[in-house]
């Protein structure tokens, strides 16, 4: 199935997408580890069924040196031994922050305490912003049926230049 709408071929959506990508630069330039950023983005994208974002974040993580084993196990991180306690806290926050409608409390106090234990305020600000941003990106791509498979590392940045 082809995409319903090309977000890179419309003046309004290009303007919005550039500004959206600029917001992402704040997170990319934060002290939050790049590997954690990609793992969190990948997990939220898996939950939301966003093929485009799964493709993008898997390939960007691979290009940054992430192992295939860890990428394959993100969907089952609770049953895996390859993630640090800090990464597990970030993945839990990503899941709970993505599935807000599934729980009356949103992000649990237990998950928040684990995040607080492993990350400083700047990293937490980046992590919370990242969860919000990737969920918005997933919705943009899913709504227009932007399909995964054709992404090349760095392609998004080049398309918005």
Secondary structure, DSSP 8 states (H G I E B T S, - for coil): ---SS-TTSSHHHHHHHHHHHHHHHHHHTSSS-HHHHHHHHHHHHHHHT-HHHHHHHHHHHHHTT--HHHHHHGGGGGG-SSS-HHHHHHHHHHHHHH-GGG-TTSS-HHHHHHHHHH--HHHHHHHHHHHHHHHHHHHHHHHTT--SS---TTHHHHHH-
